[in-house]
Amino acid sequence: MELRHSRNIPALSREEQALLAGKTVAVIGCGGLGGHLIELLCRVGVGTIRAVDGDVFEQSNLNRQLLSTMDTLGTPKAQAAAERVKAIDPGIRVEARCVYLDEHNARELVAGCDAVVDALDSIEARHTLARACDGLQIPLIFGGISGWVAQAAVSMPGDHLIETLFPEGIELKDRSVLSFTPALCAAMQASLCVRLLAGRPVKTGSISCFDLLNQEFETIDLV
């Protein structure tokens, strides 16, 4: 085991750390949630990270997106994510896909992954991603943020959790995001992802909701 991961022990066992090194995780979206997720998964030792995003950084991203700096404005988000990973751990394999996920490429973008992490901001794209993961029998770790509120959940193949969360016709109304909300949400998603990859039990069919304004936490069973 590398010295860089020595402080993961014993919170993770040496066997679990070795397992992570052989896993592939796709992070779909490299913005507010995705930047933090890629950072956390990289530092914990996930061996291969597939970073997917067709967007570039702009000034409105600076308030919350970890990879967004004055130097990266105009840079493709997936490219910036890959460069960040290489700066932290050159031993990690990082695949930058500078494309938006859609019905035509969704399955190809997640194929071969041990887990997929949702860092999207579109309900339509989330449904597309969920269908692809379901068809390929890949666990999906959902994350959603709005203002002071963060939500995280594990959607296993066949449970249709995303359809339950986002029924047809629902719209996102509050698109504000504060700097700390995606950081908290990404931490929860990353912990769920690591537990799945390490073979530890994970509660599924429910969603965990964090209200940072009112200091409230709740887990709601959905399926």
C-alpha positions in Angstrom: 0.0 0.0 0.0 1.3 3.5 -0.9 2.2 5.9 1.9 -0.3 8.4 0.4 -3.2 6.1 1.6 -1.7 5.1 5.0 -4.0 7.5 6.9 -7.1 5.7 5.4 -6.2 2.7 7.7 -7.9 1.4 9.8 -11.0 3.3 8.8 -10.6 1.2 5.6 -8.9 -2.1 5.9 -5.8 -2.8 3.8 -7.9 -5.3 1.8 -10.6 -2.7 1.1 -7.9 -0.2 0.1 -6.6 -2.7 -2.4 -10.1 -3.3 -3.7 -10.6 0.5 -4.4 -7.5 0.5 -6.5 -9.0 -2.0 -8.9 -12.4 -0.2 -9.3 -13.7 2.2 -12.0 -16.1 4.9 -11.2 -17.8 7.3 -13.6 -18.7 10.8 -12.3 -21.3 12.3 -14.6 -20.9 16.1 -14.3 -17.8 17.9 -13.3 -19.3 21.1 -11.8 -20.4 21.8 -8.3 -20.9 18.2 -7.2 -18.6 16.6 -9.6 -15.5 18.6 -8.8 -15.8 17.7 -5.1 -16.6 14.1 -5.9 -13.6 13.6 -8.2 -11.3 15.2 -5.6 -12.7 12.8 -2.8 -12.6 9.7 -4.9 -9.1 10.4 -6.2 -7.7 11.1 -2.7 -9.3 7.9 -1.2 -7.7 5.8 -3.9 -10.2 4.8 -6.5 -8.1 3.4 -9.3 -9.9 4.7 -12.4 -12.1 7.7 -12.6 -14.1 8.6 -15.7 -15.0 12.3 -15.7 -17.9 13.2 -18.0 -19.0 16.8 -18.8 -19.4 18.7 -22.1 -19.4 22.1 -20.4 -16.7 24.7 -19.8 -16.1 26.9 -16.8 -17.6 30.3 -16.6 -17.6 33.1 -13.9 -21.0 32.0 -12.4 -19.3 28.7 -11.4 -16.7 30.4 -9.2 -19.0 30.6 -6.1 -19.2 26.8 -5.6 -17.3 24.6 -8.2 -14.0 23.3 -6.7 -12.3 23.1 -10.1 -13.4 26.5 -11.2 -10.7 29.2 -10.8 -9.8 32.3 -12.8 -7.2 30.2 -14.5 -9.7 27.5 -15.7 -12.4 29.9 -17.1 -13.2 28.7 -20.6 -11.5 25.3 -19.9 -13.6 22.1 -20.5 -14.7 20.8 -17.1 -13.8 17.2 -17.7 -10.3 18.3 -18.9 -9.8 20.4 -15.7 -10.9 17.4 -13.7 -8.3 15.1 -15.3 -5.6 17.6 -14.7 -6.5 17.9 -11.1 -6.4 14.1 -10.6 -3.0 13.9 -12.2 -1.7 16.7 -10.0 -2.9 14.8 -6.9 -2.1 11.2 -7.9 -0.4 10.4 -11.2 -1.0 6.7 -10.6 -4.8 7.0 -11.0 -6.2 6.4 -14.4 -8.4 9.2 -15.4 -10.6 9.3 -18.5 -11.9 12.7 -19.5 -15.0 12.6 -21.7 -15.8 16.2 -22.9 -19.3 15.4 -23.9 -22.8 15.8 -22.5 -24.6 12.6 -21.6 -27.6 11.9 -23.7 -29.7 9.0 -24.9 -27.2 8.1 -27.6 -24.0 7.9 -25.5 -25.3 7.1 -22.0 -24.6 3.4 -22.0 -21.2 3.8 -23.6 -20.2 6.4 -21.0 -21.0 4.2 -18.1 -20.1 0.7 -19.5 -17.5 -1.2 -17.6 -17.9 0.9 -14.4 -18.3 -0.6 -11.0 -20.4 2.4 -9.8 -21.7 5.6 -11.4 -22.1 8.9 -9.4 -24.7 11.4 -10.5 -23.5 15.0 -10.4 -26.0 16.3 -12.9 -28.3 19.3 -12.7 -31.0 18.2 -15.2 -33.9 15.9 -14.4 -34.1 14.7 -18.0 -30.4 13.7 -18.0 -30.9 12.0 -14.6 -33.6 9.8 -16.1 -31.3 9.0 -19.1 -28.5 8.1 -16.8 -30.7 5.9 -14.5 -32.0 4.0 -17.5 -28.4 3.3 -18.7 -27.2 2.2 -15.3 -30.3 0.0 -14.9 -29.8 -1.6 -18.2 -26.2 -2.4 -17.5 -26.8 -3.4 -13.8 -24.6 -0.7 -12.4 -25.3 1.0 -9.0 -26.0 4.7 -9.2 -25.3 7.1 -6.4 -27.6 10.1 -6.7 -26.9 13.6 -5.3 -29.0 16.7 -5.5 -28.4 20.2 -4.2 -30.5 23.4 -3.9 -29.7 26.4 -1.8 -29.0 25.1 1.7 -30.4 21.6 1.0 -28.4 18.5 -0.1 -29.8 15.0 -0.8 -28.0 11.7 -1.4 -29.2 8.1 -2.2 -28.1 4.8 -3.7 -30.2 3.6 -6.6 -29.7 -0.1 -7.3 -30.6 -1.7 -10.7 -34.4 -2.3 -10.8 -35.5 -0.1 -7.9 -36.5 2.9 -10.1 -35.5 5.3 -7.4 -34.8 8.2 -9.8 -38.3 7.8 -11.3 -39.8 7.9 -7.8 -37.8 11.0 -6.9 -38.5 12.8 -10.2 -41.9 11.8 -11.6 -42.9 13.1 -15.0 -43.6 16.8 -15.2 -41.6 17.9 -12.1 -39.4 21.0 -12.6 -36.5 22.4 -10.7 -37.5 25.8 -9.3 -34.7 26.9 -7.0 -31.4 26.7 -8.9 -29.3 28.6 -6.3 -26.4 26.7 -4.7 -24.1 27.9 -1.9 -20.4 26.9 -1.7 -20.8 24.4 1.2 -23.9 22.6 0.0 -22.2 20.6 -2.9 -19.2 19.9 -0.6 -21.5 18.2 1.9 -23.5 16.3 -0.7 -20.4 15.1 -2.5 -19.0 13.8 0.8 -22.1 11.8 1.4 -22.1 10.4 -2.1 -18.4 9.6 -2.0 -18.9 7.7 1.3 -21.8 5.7 -0.2 -19.7 4.9 -3.3 -16.7 3.8 -1.3 -18.9 1.5 0.9 -20.4 0.0 -2.2 -17.0 -0.6 -3.8 -15.5 -2.1 -0.6 -18.5 -4.5 -0.3 -19.8 -2.9 2.9 -23.6 -2.8 3.5 -25.4 0.3 2.2 -29.0 1.3 2.9 -30.9 1.5 -0.4 -34.4 2.5 -1.4 -34.2 5.6 0.7 -32.9 9.2 0.5 -30.9 11.2 3.0 -31.8 14.9 3.2 -29.6 17.6 4.8 -31.1 21.0 5.6 -28.0 23.1 6.5 -30.1 26.2 7.2 -32.2 24.6 10.0 -29.6 22.0 11.0 -31.9 19.1 10.3 -31.2 15.7 8.9 -33.8 13.1 7.7 -33.8 9.7 5.9 -36.9 8.9 4.0 -37.8 5.4 2.7 -39.0 5.5 -0.9 -39.0 2.0 -2.3 
